[in-house]
């Protein structure tokens, strides 16, 4: 149950979440298991849990998906590369340094780096650019984490995740995905 209380004339609101202790089963919020002690309800998550989070960025430069067998880090092409270039920006190197630092503590068993582009320009150019971007990321990570098992590839404009007819969709498609196997 959620309770909202207005305080004062300034319109400040207080929001409180009331956990269903002592509530009837029909009143219990979904996803909470009350079979244990009433004072300590357990949240039940559906399987498998996929956690999507941003790695401390407000610029959209990177996002991460945690899967059961791997972590997938996605670098935005718009922030991490100059237009139509495979040269890493300072921001890209900062992100990759952070990733390499984590991997020096617990090295992944295998890393696959895959580059993607939008559909602007011809297929051959986009495929070449995506391969060069993936190789640039892979080479940089390999230089920071010796002995890392890493492969790179590019898909060009294949496998879009956004609509290539819109600016926003094309921006989503310009990316490099780093899959780190556990």
Residue pairs with C-beta under 8 A, 6 or more apart in sequence:
1 17
1 18
1 20
1 23
1 27
1 29
2 15
2 16
2 17
2 18
3 15
3 16
3 18
4 13
4 14
4 15
4 16
5 13
5 14
5 16
6 12
6 13
7 13
7 14
19 29
19 32
19 41
20 27
20 28
20 29
20 32
20 34
20 41
21 38
21 39
21 41
22 38
25 34
28 34
31 43
31 44
31 45
32 41
32 42
32 43
32 44
33 41
33 42
33 43
33 44
34 41
35 42
36 42
48 67
48 68
50 65
50 66
50 67
51 65
51 66
52 63
52 64
52 65
52 66
53 63
53 64
53 66
54 60
54 62
54 63
54 64
55 62
55 63
55 64
55 73
55 95
55 98
57 95
59 79
59 91
60 76
60 78
60 79
61 75
61 76
61 79
61 80
61 91
61 92
61 95
62 73
62 74
62 75
62 76
62 80
62 95
63 73
63 74
64 71
64 72
64 73
64 74
65 71
65 72
65 74
69 181
69 182
70 108
70 179
70 180
70 181
70 182
71 108
71 179
71 180
71 182
72 177
72 178
72 179
72 180
73 99
73 177
73 178
73 180
74 175
74 176
74 177
74 178
75 92
75 95
75 137
75 175
75 176
75 177
75 178
76 171
76 174
76 175
77 116
77 117
77 133
77 171
77 174
77 175
77 176
78 171
78 174
79 89
79 91
79 92
80 88
80 89
80 91
80 92
80 95
80 176
81 87
81 88
81 89
81 92
81 133
81 174
82 89
84 121
84 129
86 129
86 132
86 133
86 135
86 136
87 136
88 96
88 136
88 137
88 140
92 137
93 140
96 137
96 140
96 141
96 144
97 144
99 141
99 178
100 141
100 144
100 145
103 141
103 145
103 148
103 180
104 144
104 145
107 145
107 147
107 148
108 148
108 180
108 181
108 182
109 149
109 181
109 182
110 149
110 150
110 151
110 180
110 181
111 138
111 141
111 148
111 149
111 150
111 151
111 178
111 179
111 180
111 181
112 150
112 151
112 152
112 153
112 178
112 179
112 181
113 134
113 135
113 137
113 138
113 141
113 150
113 151
113 152
113 153
113 176
113 177
113 178
113 179
114 130
114 134
114 152
114 153
114 154
114 155
114 176
114 177
114 179
115 129
115 130
115 131
115 132
115 133
115 134
115 137
115 152
115 153
115 154
115 155
115 175
115 176
116 130
116 154
116 155
116 156
116 157
116 158
116 159
116 160
116 161
116 173
116 174
116 175
116 176
116 177
117 126
117 127
117 129
117 130
117 156
117 157
117 173
117 174
118 126
118 157
118 160
118 164
118 169
118 170
118 171
118 173
118 174
119 126
119 157
119 160
119 164
119 170
119 173
120 126
120 170
121 129
123 156
123 157
126 156
126 157
127 154
127 155
127 156
127 157
128 154
128 156
129 154
129 156
130 154
130 155
130 156
131 152
131 153
131 154
132 154
133 154
133 176
134 152
134 153
134 154
134 176
135 152
137 152
137 176
137 178
138 150
138 151
138 152
141 148
141 150
141 178
142 148
142 150
157 164
157 173
160 169
160 172
160 173
161 172
161 173
161 175
162 168
162 169
162 170
162 171
162 172
162 173
163 169
164 170
164 173
